[in-house]
Amino acid sequence: MANNLQREFPEVDTCPLYYISTHGFYDMEKYASGTPMVVTVPPNAIVIETSKIGEFCYFTNVLTILKRLLLDRPKFVEYLGGTSSEDPLAQKIILTVLSSCQFYLPGVIIPNRILEATGGIYKSEGRMESERTGDYGNMGFYKYTPGKQVEPIFTRRYSELISGAYGSVTGRGTAVNTSSIPFETSGTIFERIDTYKDSFKIIVFSSCGEIRDTNPPSASKIQEIRGIQEWSVRTWNERLKVNYNESRKALHAEFDQRVAETLGLASKNYVPRKLTNFSEKQVPQLGMTLRSANKKGGTRRFVKKSKRTRRIIKRSLKYRVR
């Protein structure tokens, strides 16, 4: 039986899905200098984006949870439509991811998130990687078409974003400065995807929603973006008769390692080790990712912070979503 999503958008079962994974920002300086702060979702697309304004996202955990759905369109459509016959634990984990996202219907306005890649070598204890390898190698632009292999797209442009950023990133933590490096936006990605001439498509943006504010702060702009995001979720829920957050809360699921492993999760991926119902902060920890420079200040990396550090960072984000 078709769910409301399929009735509203019959092509969701067969249309291409574009997965756009980058670093993400709301940059008030760029908006003030000519980059549109809001754009319009294409009339033949639905858009999903991770993280609200002022929030950060573990893109690796999001991909771990969603990858199975990206490769299994019937199951993906089932979850988006608000139904699933899977184990309650699997539902709880996936709905936790979906409840952290915004959903935009065709033709509505969407905040124009700034999308970047950064170049350089990132060193941590026992490992070394770059923007092109390791966890960061999973970032990029991809096309998922039911029945076909995943296809990397716009590879030349993504390579330009990385090489154009190499050695140009300065600052630490939330004070990182990438003002001089090349970037894309939600709007420019819409234009690039439009060249495929699809009759319908799904576009997923997996990135942080970090705020780069002005001095004095642009409180009204931040509130406008926040309002658009909140409105988009309400509108989506009302039209499709879904509420992923409420559905997640209603599930009673005990931890099961076997089920967790079917989702590609292990203890290192923040699956709780004790028998318990999962809370929003437990499965999965979408959490925060922050940037830090190397000793020369030329590159940055994403660092998974401790609970104490995350509390400090939260206090530093004046306009963090409550």
Secondary structure, DSSP 4 states (H G I P E B T S, - for coil): ---HHHHH-GGGGTS-EEEEE-EEEEEHHHHHTT--SEEE--TTEEEEEES-TT----HHHHHHHHHHHHT-HHHHHHHHTT---S-HHHHHHHHHHHTTEEEE-TT-EEE--EEE---SEEEETTEEEETTSGGGGG-EEEEE-TTS--EE-SHHHHHHHHHHHTT--B--GGG-B-TTS--EEHHHHHHHHHTT--SSEEEEEE---EEE--SS--HHHHHHHHHHHHHHHHHHHHHHT--HHHHHHH------HHHHHHTT--GGGT--SSS-PPPTTTSS----EEEEE-TTS--EEEEE--HHHHHHHHHH-TT---
